[in-house]
């Protein structure tokens, strides 16, 4: 593994983990009041288009694919919680 590949994996891990504190907080409290749908939609769109962009590479940049995949799952959870009916 080259230095650049290692940097890519570290970057992907750290950027992918950025959503984790919010996901855990939402999981514990069920509260999504501070998250706007515009923010979540733009974030999800950016991740989906970024993932689509990587499909054009001759060599798949796996650190980016893992990052986008992790973020898409976490954003999906936050959107799901945000759109659930309050009981």
C-alpha positions in Angstrom: 0.0 0.0 0.0 1.4 3.4 -1.0 1.4 6.5 1.2 -1.3 7.9 -1.1 -3.5 4.9 -0.7 -3.1 4.9 3.1 -4.0 8.6 3.1 -7.1 7.8 1.1 -8.2 5.1 3.5 -7.6 7.3 6.5 -9.5 10.2 4.9 -12.4 7.9 4.0 -12.6 6.5 7.5 -12.6 9.9 9.1 -15.0 11.5 6.7 -17.3 8.4 6.8 -17.3 8.5 10.6 -18.3 12.2 10.7 -22.0 11.2 10.6 -21.7 8.6 13.3 -22.1 10.9 16.3 -25.3 12.3 14.8 -26.6 8.8 14.0 -25.9 7.6 17.5 -27.6 10.7 19.1 -30.6 10.2 16.9 -30.7 6.5 17.7 -30.6 7.2 21.4 -33.0 10.1 21.5 -35.1 9.7 18.4 -34.8 13.4 18.0 -34.1 14.9 14.5 -35.3 18.5 15.2 -32.0 20.1 14.4 -31.6 18.4 11.0 -33.3 20.1 8.1 -34.5 18.0 5.2 -32.7 20.4 2.8 -29.4 19.6 4.5 -30.0 15.9 4.5 -31.2 15.9 0.8 -28.2 17.9 -0.4 -25.8 15.7 1.6 -27.4 12.5 0.2 -27.4 14.0 -3.3 -23.7 14.8 -3.0 -22.9 11.3 -1.8 -24.9 9.6 -4.5 -23.4 11.8 -7.3 -19.9 11.3 -5.8 -20.5 7.5 -5.9 -21.7 7.7 -9.5 -18.6 9.8 -10.4 -16.3 7.0 -9.2 -17.9 4.6 -11.7 -16.1 6.6 -14.4 -12.6 5.8 -13.1 -10.5 3.1 -14.9 -9.4 1.8 -11.4 -12.1 1.8 -8.7 -11.1 4.2 -5.9 -12.2 1.9 -3.1 -11.6 4.4 -0.2 -14.1 6.7 -1.9 -16.6 4.0 -2.6 -16.5 2.8 1.1 -16.8 6.5 2.3 -19.8 7.1 0.0 -21.5 3.8 0.9 -21.1 4.4 4.7 -22.4 8.0 4.4 -25.4 6.9 2.2 -26.4 4.3 4.8 -26.1 6.8 7.7 -27.9 9.6 5.9 -30.6 7.1 4.8 -31.2 6.3 8.5 -31.4 10.0 9.5 -33.8 10.7 6.6 -35.9 7.7 7.7 -36.0 8.9 11.3 -36.8 12.5 10.1 -39.7 11.3 8.0 -41.3 8.9 10.6 -44.5 10.0 12.1 -44.2 11.3 15.6 -46.2 9.2 18.1 
